[in-house]
């Protein structure tokens, strides 16, 4: 974890809007979550690039984050 940052349990846009089920709404939510995943992956990449000590699972985070981003891209 980067210093000075509180952990988040989930991305705020990761939940489905209550009562809204149109395709446009689903695409909007998928786009938000896709962006959130990309930010998390980028944060781990930047931490590694500057030599910060990141958890031993950093490579797993990068791999899974990239896979999730690809799946979300296809959904959007």
C-alpha positions as CSV (number, residue, x, y, z in Angstrom):
1,X,0.0,0.0,0.0
2,X,1.2,3.5,-0.7
3,X,1.9,5.6,2.3
4,X,-0.8,8.0,3.4
5,X,-3.6,6.2,1.6
6,X,-6.4,4.5,3.4
7,X,-7.5,1.1,1.9
8,X,-10.8,1.0,0.1
9,X,-13.2,-1.9,0.4
10,X,-14.7,-1.4,-3.0
11,X,-14.9,1.1,-5.8
12,X,-17.9,3.4,-5.3
13,X,-19.2,2.9,-8.8
14,X,-19.1,-0.9,-8.6
15,X,-22.7,-1.4,-7.6
16,X,-25.6,-1.5,-9.9
17,X,-27.9,1.6,-9.7
18,X,-31.1,0.6,-7.9
19,X,-34.0,0.2,-10.2
20,X,-32.1,1.1,-13.4
21,X,-31.5,-1.7,-15.8
22,X,-31.2,-0.1,-19.2
23,X,-28.2,-1.1,-21.5
24,X,-26.9,2.5,-21.3
25,X,-26.9,2.4,-17.5
26,X,-25.1,-1.0,-17.5
27,X,-22.5,0.4,-20.0
28,X,-21.9,3.4,-17.8
29,X,-21.4,1.3,-14.7
30,X,-19.0,-1.0,-16.5
31,X,-17.1,2.0,-17.8
32,X,-16.7,3.3,-14.3
33,X,-15.5,0.0,-12.9
34,X,-13.1,-0.4,-15.8
35,X,-11.6,2.9,-15.0
36,X,-11.3,2.0,-11.3
37,X,-9.5,-1.3,-12.1
38,X,-7.1,0.6,-14.4
39,X,-6.3,3.1,-11.7
40,X,-5.5,0.3,-9.2
41,X,-3.3,-1.5,-11.7
42,X,-1.5,1.8,-12.5
43,X,-1.0,2.5,-8.8
44,X,0.8,-0.9,-8.3
45,X,2.9,-0.3,-11.5
46,X,3.9,3.2,-10.3
47,X,4.8,1.9,-6.8
48,X,7.0,-0.8,-8.3
49,X,8.6,1.7,-10.7
50,X,9.7,4.1,-7.9
51,X,11.0,1.2,-5.9
52,X,8.4,1.2,-3.2
53,X,8.0,-2.0,-1.3
54,X,4.8,-3.6,-2.5
55,X,3.2,-6.8,-1.3
56,X,4.6,-10.0,-2.8
57,X,1.3,-10.4,-4.6
58,X,2.1,-7.4,-6.9
59,X,2.5,-9.5,-10.0
60,X,-0.8,-11.3,-9.3
61,X,-2.5,-8.0,-8.8
62,X,-1.2,-6.8,-12.2
63,X,-2.1,-10.0,-14.0
64,X,-5.6,-10.2,-12.5
65,X,-6.2,-6.5,-12.9
66,X,-5.3,-6.7,-16.6
67,X,-7.6,-9.7,-17.1
68,X,-10.5,-8.0,-15.3
69,X,-10.0,-4.9,-17.3
70,X,-10.1,-6.9,-20.6
71,X,-13.3,-8.6,-19.5
72,X,-14.9,-5.3,-18.6
73,X,-13.8,-3.8,-21.9
74,X,-15.7,-6.6,-23.8
75,X,-18.8,-6.0,-21.7
76,X,-18.8,-2.2,-22.3
